Every structure is written in structure tokens, then in C-alpha cells.
Amino acid sequence: MARPPFTGSFTQQPPIPEEGIAAALEVMRSGRLHRYNIADGEEPEVALLEKEYAAWQGARYCLAVASGGQAMQIALRASGVKPGDKVLTNAFTLAPVPGAIAAVGAEPVLVEITGDLVIDLDDLAAKATASGARHLLLSNMRGHLADMDRLMQVAKANNLTVIEDCAHTMGATWNGRKSGNFGLAGCFSAQTYKHMNAGEGGLLTSDDAEFMARATMMSGSYMLYHRHGAGPAPEVFADIRLETPNMSARMDNLRAAILRPQLATLDAAIAGWNQRYDRIARALAQHPAIRLPNRPPQEFYVGSSIQFLIPGITPEKAQTFLAANAVQGVELKWFGSVEPLAFTSAHQSWRYVPPQDLPQTDATLSGLFDMRLPLTFSFDDCDLIAGHILDAASALHEVAA
Ligand SMILES: *Cc1c(COP(=O)(O)O)cnc(C)c1O
């Protein structure tokens, strides 16, 4: 019997919790939307969010900013990247990552990824030496974590400062340690399609007081840096407050009000994503043409999206496969296209970056498909979607035979 098409939406997130809506209304009624606009004795929403996120993340400091991209730009600048410097990053990532490097006037040096979608640590070591780069902006793209113990050894051996882009790994851990807590800083996004939804927003975490004082000044704190929820002590700012430019990238109280109840239930949301991920992954893994990236036992992931490979698929067949899924209402992204589409991007399409030869990455991406798993999907939805993907994969096989 033919399966019914899937009629749900791949971009529909759950509503903002009622508590968040009430808190947002309260902020609007107060008129005090700016984070430093505080009534006597009031602890503003942004400072509370910083305090709560630092505690949840297990980081000493947390700074709320306007976006994940701003968190990365500020982190790069506050960690000492200068115009003209080379900054290592994964070749497989999204455009805001090379964009953050370009924003500070630096030059991205793209590192190969493995067939399991993580940064290739041998290529990282080789390119660290060859480029003389002192910084790695590590993108934990689509939530896949490299061997973080080995990565930190490679970083140490090559004198690299590591900044982690955790837009897809908020809540993920390696060997029990939270993603974002390995290098100097972790950068998180609160944009609608990430793990907490404020429309836009970012969080920057670190244990380093001077780094965080510079980042705070850059975020646009003026001389109000003491009004932060999880910032360094005022004495750390003594010189930094006068030496650091203000780049206006603050978060406002409205966004923080929306985020705080989501943080309180984030662990439950993560469990929900992983139930959906594991269900679909189990089904897809049975197909002989489909390969799922290996997820090592040290990795605890957050399955807010799923990736799978059809190794050796031609571009024509990839289009056939996408179309067969689309007809059934299943929205897949294919990372093999050199033409960037919607939210996808390819290193060849970043023309402001010097072209780089990345055969291993290109070979992996040519067979890589990706699908969002919003929490609005029921388990039945997941089974139906997996069924359609399997049908489309089998149809490809038959055509090939
Ligand atoms: C979304 C995203 C970012 C940036 O987040 P914004 O809040 O949209 O600026 C950074 N890295 C990756 C991998 C992302 O997907």
C-alpha cells in the first residue's frame, strides 16, 4: 500500500512557552527593554539569562549578544585575532562562520572534514603548521563532535587558541564535558532554527576573565559592565574598559525573557530531539545504499537534525532523490551542490575566501543529505518520513540496476 505523503512543516518550531510569553509581555509593559535600563533593585532578564546559562553550561562567564555570528566575531577579536591573520576552520560549515572570520579582517584557512562530518585532525595539524595560524574557529557542524581530547592535543601542540561554534551542539557533550567548554570560548545561537528560539540571539561562554571583559566591552556595555549576570569582577575591566572598542551587539530583555523558560526545559527538548533522531536513524541504517555518520560512544549528541550519506551518488541521481522525497512532502537538503541554496552553503560559494582545494570534503559532501527534526514532528511523522526516504533510496537503486 502506498504511503500517504507527509504534510507537516520542516520549519515549524514549537510555540514560545506561555511563561516566556507572559515574561515578554511584562517586559513590554515595563517599557524597559534595553538590558541596562533597570528599575531600583531589579535584576533584568538579560542578566538573569546570563547567570542561568553559565550555570547550565558549566562555564564561569556568560555574555548574551545579538546573534551567534556576533558571538563568534567578538570571540575572535577578543582572543586577539588581527586583520590579516589566518584562522583555521572546518570546510563544512555555514556561511556565518567564514563570515565571522572575514568580519575581523582575517583569512579563513579551510580544513578538511572526514567521512563522519567532523574536522580531520591530521589535516588540521598539517594546515596549522603550513599556515602559521594561531586560532581555530571549530564548527561543530550539524552537531557532530570530533574527538575533542585529540583535537585539544593537536591544538596544544600547534599553539592554537580554540573557539567553538556550538550553534548545533548546545547541550552536546564529549566524554561528559559540554561542547563549548574545551577551548577558550563557546559560541551559541538563539536563532529560530537552533536549540532555543528568540528569533535572533547569541551566547558567549568562557572561563577566562580578561577575554570575557574584552568581549563584554565589545558587545556594547559602555561603563555598565557591572550590570551583567555572569561577568568578570569590575577590577578586571580597569584598563580593558578604556582600551576596547564598543561594537554594539547587545541582547535585549525581550529576547532574554523568551529564552529563560526554554533554558529551563532544554534538557527535555534534547531528549525529545534524540528520540526522533534515533527512531529515524535506526530505520535509515537498514538500507544498503545509506550510510549514517559514525557516532562514537564518547559523544552525546543533540539530534535536532539528521545527516546521512549515499556514497557515490551522482549529482543527477541526487536531484532525482531530492525530487522523489519532495513529492512526498519530505524536505531534504543536499550539501553536494556547489550552488548555495536557502540555508546551505558550500566553500566554493564564499568568493571572499581564497579558493582552496578540499577533495576529501567535496567527496563527502557530494553524497550528504540533511533533514531538520523539529519537535513538532510526532513519532508517527518520523516513521512516515523515514519510510519515504527508504522508498526513494530503493527507487534509485532500481534505476541503477
Ligand atoms: C546558525 C549558525 C551560526 C550563527 O548563528 P546566528 O545566530 O544565525 O548568527 C553559526 N554557526 C552555525 C554552524 C550555524 O548554523
The ligand as an ORCA input file, in Angstrom:
! r2SCAN-3c Opt
* xyz 0 1
  C      23.232     29.458     12.752
  C      24.649     29.188     12.778
  C      25.563     30.125     13.249
  C      25.240     31.569     13.551
  O      24.145     31.820     14.264
  P      23.282     33.170     14.051
  O      22.674     33.334     15.397
  O      22.311     32.894     12.970
  O      24.215     34.268     13.722
  C      26.881     29.755     13.350
  N      27.291     28.536     13.000
  C      26.457     27.617     12.508
  C      27.011     26.281     12.137
  C      25.113     27.912     12.376
  O      24.284     27.001     11.880
*
